[in-house]
Amino acid sequence: MPVLKDILYKVSLQSVSGNMDTDITALAFDSRKVVSGSAFIAVRGTQVDGHDYISGAVEKGAIAIVCEQLPTDLKEGVAYVAVKNSALALGIMASNFYDKPSQKMSLVGVTGTNGKTTCATLLYKLFRELGYNVGLLSTVENKINDEVLEATHTTPDAITINRLMTQMLAKGCTHCFMEVSSHALVQHRVTGLQFNGALFTNISHEHLDYHKTFDEYIKAKKLLFDGLSSSAFAMTNADDKRGGVMLQNTKATKCSYGLKTVADYKAKILSNTLQGLELNIDYEHVWFKLIGEFNAYNILAVYSTAFQMGEDQFEILKALSNLNPAPGRFEQVITGTGITAIVDYSHTPDALENVLGTIKEFRTGNEKVITVVGCGGNRDKEKRPVMARIACDFSDKVVLTSDNPRDEEPMAIIEDMQKGVSPSNFKKTLVMADRKEAIKVASSMAEPKDIILVAGKGHETYQEIKGEKHPFDDREILNDMLTLIHKQN
């Protein structure tokens, strides 16, 4: 059982009171999860300040308190440690408590606005195909080899990350691929981890409700690369105009991939259809099951990362050619109706434009494109009119609907979206706040050969309304509606 002074190794301490040699049974930053013998770390969050729960944590059995401001009433038998930044301390302490699991495997972080889940998932699948025991931490799911664990955040908290990595090691994992969100970087959820490499996909406007400015968002992403050691690698997208920014100041080996500009790893699209992609990657012609230019970037990013990690070119390409996309990423719903039905997680303007631009490439001009799209509540409001504008520009019919409204009223969100609809596009736009009804309306408008895109929620199997998650799966509902409506006709 680790002792407090060992758990605090490399934490910058401001003051200490009490026994530093006491045994610690668990770490907690949520007072409800405190058990006897815990160290409670009081973290200042966006909604809750952990300092308000110090006395409750002590009552539940915490024997060590780590905080930025010491309470006035220090309890006998409890060790109190003052630090400048509790969130940063938590990351380091979590790594120490679990005996630095990230240092015992090859850990690669994937960051960017779009493509994180696809790249992390493909890397996980690729290395499983190559015969490794592998862990995955992603938006869709966490995995230890083939065991699936529910994911609640793109990047879990520091304690959960280190606990999961310890479990991965126990199951023989030698590699872990991890989505790293901008929130996680700023909130020090990955502080204390040792990354062997980092992959940057792209960056566009997102999460400005949290980061406030685009520059701050870029700086948050860059933190992953700034923290790499000289023995790690930093892989960036040379075609993204901010790709080079990520490599500034990093100590890691710098490398890049691209379709259009000079890069260390190059690819060219030879064929792009609804059945898949044919690419020339480093002078090899290969067919892949993924669709669209945005997936050409994802494939090249994964190939480049694996090659940089020392894997064989032929084996990488052979395995990648057999892999399917991540759930809810340009996922086709097969209904037998003659209608092409696609569900995609695109919830940013760039992602939506990528998906609709890909659909445009497949069009003959004789079919309608019908898009169902909404925007999440309690999130960046600036993107709402942009999302609606993009949907209208690329579609014949658009149904504006609810996504995950959270604590906002769905119609208020839709009204924000409508500000992006030009007068010339009013006639092609419908408003249906009930998402199920919106999918039903889109299904009823579609005819054989038409294309329906349901965007925004992708793999999610719930809809979040007023703090509750209600069962909701776009894929199931789209399948049910198309099957029902077109069997009747």
Buried (B, 14 or more C-beta within 10 A) or exposed (E): EBBBBBBBEEBEEEEBEBBBEBEBBBBBBBBEBBEEBBBBBBBBEEEEBBBEBBBEBBEBBBBBBBBBEBBEEEBEEBBBBBBEBBBBBBBBBBBBBBEBBBEBBBBBBBBBBBBBBBBBBBBBBBBBBBEBBBBBBBBBBBBBBEEEBEBEBBBBBBBBBBBBBBBBBEEEBBBBBBBBBBBBBBBBBBBBBBBBBBBBBBBBBBBBEBBEEBEBBBBBBBBBBBBBEEEBBBBBBBBBEBBBBBBEEBBBBBBBBBBEEEBBBBBBEEEBEBEBBBBEBBEEEBEBBBBBBBBBBBBBBBBBBBBBBEBEBEBBBEBBBEBEBBBBBBBEBEBEBEBBBBBBBBBBBBBBBBBBBBBBEBEEEEBBBBBBBBBBBEBBBBBBBBBBBBBBBBBBBBBBBBBBBBEBEBBEBBBBBBEBBEEEBEEBBBBBBEBBBBBBBBBBBBEEEBBBBBBBBBBBBEBBBEEEEEEBBBBEBBBBBBBEBBEEE
